């Protein structure tokens, strides 16, 4: 527990900036997962020592030691150690998968994500970060045996074979990406990184400042670059899209630049603006000059995607209907409604061909299933629009970017990332980061804009094994872990019964 808490406390320290010690509290929850792994790993290590146990045991204990759960287990010494490494890695992977969905899920900083900027990320096409997490645990446990064992050559041989397999797969992925069928004409997309400080209570002055920070670079880009689309990040302005000032200003800007826009915005639906019964959504909109949603509050949202996986306590407060005091203590003043379908946008290129695009809104790109659903629906490219300025110049935005790398890699689709204050870039299908917007100080933080030449894949382009099977590997690891745990439970009761009989 201490090891896990210290790890997650520092890894999530940036989250404390939102208040109420969010990082410290979440680290306490996450610490349970390595603690559970330690329990199972300890049992596996014990079960791999039958010789040491039997040398000091009675005949009755020898018979008990060979029962399921203690001696699964009767293999040559090296194979027992390899078995322990594989089952321990499966347990780690299983716990990471459980953490990704239990209590709405928090799959942040899985062990496999550490390889986002290394060549070994290519393994993500097989089983996503879960497969890489599995391999990292196996390799480290085998290295531990090399250090601790007096005859390490068998473990070294196993590590060498693993290295050759990984190296061969990385070469294979490089070849596949070089021959990936791409559209001939690139989609030119201008991304705006406005670097607008976040505030929980906005005023008209703040609203106009945010508008200026987005609109002026957009006009400048339109005068100097030709593009097919302009992208603004999540929550570009601190108001709902249909607010008269915002809707009218967007109409004027669309007429001026003569190109469509994809923006992130809050959306209010139901009755008149401000009605207490209205629902609020965190949405992405594809806008043209005469877009109906800019003309009427009650227009049908055809070119709109609503965020489906909301951030607990940031965008809604769990169980607030039953315990209103939770929202008063922890909530951030929002109660958004989740979306219901994985809607794709049809974005025309310079030749008028419509390309299908799936858009993740902020935290959604941490969940691989969402991008996978977009790809299964026919997405030829992916996007992420995000607002990480809540966390300042911390490790949070960089960690967030690492997850987006895997979403491009897992689906073999280019991913354009548009951030409010940082890490706006193009991620190629092999996970390579291309043309990041840099601030005046040379870091990824600051204001700027850039026009990207994005080559989406052709329709029905081949996908990866992960895109076809999803988290199947993680589920198999979970089943294997559950089975082994049941064997240990059985062994415990058998051992207890034997001791009771002896005393009797």
Secondary structure, 3 states (H helix, E strand, C coil): CHHHHHHHHHHCHHHHHHCCCHHHHHHHHHHHHHHHHHHHHHHHHHHCCHHHHHCCCCHHHHHHHCCCCCCCCCCCHHHHHHHHHHHHHHHHHHHHHHHCCHHHCCCCCCHHHHHCCCHHHHHHHHHHHHHHHHHHHHHHHHHHHHHHCCCCHHHHHHHHHHHHHHHHHHHHHHHHHHCCCECCCCEEEEEEECCCCCCCCCCHHHHHHHHHHHHHHHHHHHHHCCCCEEECCCCCCCCECCCHHHHHHHHHHHHHHCCCEEEEEEEEECCCCCCCCCEEEEEEEEECCCCHHHHCCCCCCCCEEECCCCCECCCECCCCCCCHHHHHHCCCCCCCCCCCCCCCEEEECCCCCEEEEEEEEHHHHHCHHHHHHHHHCCCCEEEEEECCHHHCCCHHHHHHHHHHHHHHHHHCCCEEEEECCECCEEECCCCCEECCCCCCCCCCECCEEEEEEECCECCCCCCCHHHHHCCHHHHHHHHHHHHHHHHHHHHHHHHHHHHHHHHC
